[in-house]
């Protein structure tokens, strides 16, 4: 929400995740999420994750690898959208 306006940025489906940037850089979220249908969510705090990763490093590595891949895909999509806007 920005000055009373909302913008649709992404639609997520089963198995997707969000909040990854704030999770990684310990910063404030850059957007809010609104569920349009009944939704089950699992929240994992960075503190809980850090404890888990200390106890099970392979799990921590897999989570970070998935985060990195998802961020790379999202950044490529954003780049493509910005290029399309520039060309229009």
BELBEL-V56693 format. One line per field, one symbol per residue. phi: phi as a letter, one per 40 degrees, with the letter a starting at -180 (. if undefined). burial: + if it has 24 or more other ideal C-beta (glycine too) atoms within 12 Angstrom, else -. A space follows every 10 residues. Layout:
BEGIN
phi: ???
burial: ???
END
This chain:
BEGIN
phi: .bfgbbbcba bbbdgcaagc ccccbfbcdc abbbccbdbb bbbbcccccd cccccbdccd cccccccccc ccccccccdc cccccccc
burial: ---------- ------++++ --+------- ---------- --------+- ---------- --+---+--+ ---------- --------
END
